[in-house]
């Protein structure tokens, strides 16, 4: 079985399976075979030699694997392939669902500092969670842009963006952390205040 057939079989199963909980994809009993197909594809050919159908199928399955994250972990073991997938998705965000894009953002530190431009693109994503995971990864890399992006995330006013902004400012040792931790003390949301207290 190849990756295209694996995606088709999952899609057929999904049409008949209840999707009334956030972890419904984990009920699929054929994940081991699906992972084997993905390992074969990633191990045999560089991303530049994947067909369009293979790229579409892999990204579909990556999105479905958003709980276990085994496919994202597989990509992290092959940095060149991860970089290729990320470049493809950054150039055409519509090619991957948000559940694939956030995993790419989360695992991009595996390719090192070269991930920064890709993460900056993902930090501008339409999806809030993708932006959040990209910011966390910029912090993990201690990228020079991390502080600026954290401030922008704070200024969005969104609850979880502010929590991640505090985390990243603290992680990169920014002198601005104290300023934003003080501002967090006046945030009406307990989660933001608690994040500042925990980090401070």
PyMOL commands that set and color helices and strands:
alter all, ss='L'
color gray80, all
select helices_A, chain A and resi 3-16+24-27+31-44+47-49+52-64+70-76+79-91+93-95+98-123+128-141+146-155+159-171+177-184+190-199
alter helices_A, ss='H'
color red, helices_A
deselect
rebuild
show_as cartoon
